Amino acid sequence: MNYQDIVNYDRQHVWHPCTQEKDHEALPPIPIERGEGVYLIDKAGRRYIDGVSSWWVNLFGHTHPRLNRALTEQAGRIAHHIFAGFTHEPAVDLARRLCALTPGNLSKVFFADNGSAAVEVALKMSFQYWQQHGKPNKTRFVSLTEAYHGETVGALSVGGCDLYRQVYQPMLLDTFQAQGPDCFRCPYGLHRDSCDAPCFEHLEKLVTESQEEIAAVIVEPLIQGAAGMRIYPPVYLRKLRVLCDTCQVHYIADEIAVGFGRTGKMFANEHAGVAPDLMCLSKGITGGYMPLSVTLATEDIYQAFYDDYETLKAFLHSHSYTGNVLACALAVEVLNIFKEEQVLANLAPKMALLDRYAARFEALPHVGEFRRCGMVAAVEMVADRRGRVPYPWQERRGYQVYQQALKQGALLRPLGNVVYFMPPLTIEEPVLEELLEIALKGIVEVTSEE
Ligand SMILES: *Cc1c(COP(=O)(O)O)cnc(C)c1O
């Protein structure tokens, strides 16, 4: 098929994620033929810097020689086999190493194949734990406003982004929602670098009052991604850990987006020095090669399910592709690369480069804030800077920047009025600089008509 054939057949038969398909009338989907490092290359040979790691999954660039080798070597042995009653070395190796790498005493790994499923697993594990642990009234979950934990029905129930959940509201679980941190528009007039997270009071009050009903609190540590890369300080997580201990509530850390080095440390909870009871990982876990997710649990949680068959305490959750061996082999190689190529140590100059651009972005009259956490940075555009007044969402300013950036050879997906950077960790500084320049230019063009 040539470029146009692909576009035409796509328009006839394909339904894309997170897309109003009618937008494709003006901007048809771009057929990608191959990838090379941080570049996506389309069927016409045009190159795009993958500034969002292809939806936050890619860590070391596309067609990475070591990952390609790990994949083909494993495919030469076997691609998939049943994981109930059978096991394999890549899963065991991965599980062992993840338990050692993650904070605290997480000692058991449950496999699934996407982030939403990992969240469903964590919710079900917590729920069933309390059923089997003498506290059957602890059935409800707490999440934060603007949270994002995936889009299957359970995961959506603990989400807080109206955009994704409003229409499905009648289908969703009855959950508690607490006002979360909003550092850019801090109601206390504080700054995230120096505050003590007084905004934690909302969550504290809710959990304290309803602890008898609550199974778990789920949060995205340090960065509420889909909310527009809202960044909040580690002290919030420290308070959360204390609260969960005091009230006998599980702390579920959804590190699906922030895990695997995105925040500058392997896992975001390390910034706070705390450990969750359940932890969800996916996205970067295979370097962006294959769908895979894991839910890690403490020994205490695992033991609540461990008994004679007749007690019917087992965790009866499964997916056809549970523990897929190709994905596990890739994930093992990802951990090898982290270790052998000093990936985290090499991030410092890139994070410094991102910081240097803060002043450039914030000098623009319609940029409200440039914020950064590790290798994630975001620019929030505002109609009026002094009042931090957002542009009306219907104007789709972020989407306009996305279109401008594409013309200049970069993929920068927007989140409302926010344009963010989440490049592969291995992006070279000159390319990162080019990406930032493209974003600057795009934002100037999209915000300077007044
Ligand atoms: C992407 C994401 C999910 C959902 O993962 P999927 O693989 O898209 O189902 C859940 N939580 C967070 C924080 C995410 O970023």
The ligand as a MOL file (V3000), in Angstrom:
LIG
                    3D

  0  0  0     0  0            999 V3000
M  V30 BEGIN CTAB
M  V30 COUNTS 15 15 0 0 0
M  V30 BEGIN ATOM
M  V30 1 C -1.6650 4.9470 31.0370 0
M  V30 2 C -2.0390 4.8750 32.4740 0
M  V30 3 C -2.9040 3.8770 32.9400 0
M  V30 4 C -3.5880 2.8960 32.0470 0
M  V30 5 O -2.7130 2.0940 31.3290 0
M  V30 6 P -3.2220 1.4390 29.9560 0
M  V30 7 O -2.1190 0.5150 29.5590 0
M  V30 8 O -3.3940 2.5850 28.9990 0
M  V30 9 O -4.4860 0.7390 30.2360 0
M  V30 10 C -3.1750 3.8580 34.2950 0
M  V30 11 N -2.6180 4.7240 35.1320 0
M  V30 12 C -1.7750 5.6860 34.7140 0
M  V30 13 C -1.1710 6.6280 35.7100 0
M  V30 14 C -1.4780 5.8120 33.3690 0
M  V30 15 O -0.6710 6.7840 32.9430 0
M  V30 END ATOM
M  V30 BEGIN BOND
M  V30 1 1 1 2
M  V30 2 1 2 3
M  V30 3 2 2 14
M  V30 4 1 3 4
M  V30 5 2 3 10
M  V30 6 1 4 5
M  V30 7 1 5 6
M  V30 8 2 6 7
M  V30 9 1 6 8
M  V30 10 1 6 9
M  V30 11 1 10 11
M  V30 12 2 11 12
M  V30 13 1 12 13
M  V30 14 1 12 14
M  V30 15 1 14 15
M  V30 END BOND
M  V30 END CTAB
M  END
